[in-house]
Amino acid sequence: MTDAKLEIQMLHDRVMVRIAQESGERRSSGGIVIPATAQVAKRLVWGEVFGVGSHVRTVKVGDQVLFNPDEQYEVEVQGQAYLVMRERDLHAVATEQTEQGTGLYL
C-alpha cells in the first residue's frame, strides 16, 4: 500500500481549530505571574480555524475563534493537535473586517 496523503474535509457544521500556543504561565495586567496550574474558573481560549464543514456560515479558515477547550474532541494530524467542534460551540470570532462588534481588538 502506498503512503498517500489524504485531504481532510470537515462535514456538516463542524469546525477544526488549533489552539494558539501559549506559555504555561500568564501575566496579569498588573504584572503578577499566574502559574499554569492556577485555575479559578473555566477559561475560554482563542484558536485558529483550519477547516470548516459545508454548513458553517459565520467562520472561515484563518479566523480566530473563542471557545471552551474542555468540552471538545481532540484529533492529531501529522503530529499537530486539533480540536473538532460544532459551529454553535464557538463564542466569538475575531476578523479584520466586521460590520458590528464589541470595539475590542486582539
Buried (B, 14 or more C-beta within 10 A) or exposed (E): EEEEEEEEEBEEBBBBBBBEEEEEEEEEEEEEEEEEEEEEEEEEBBBBBBBBBEEBEEBEEEBBBBBBBEEBEEEEEEEEEBBBBBBEBBEEBBEEEEEEEEEEEE
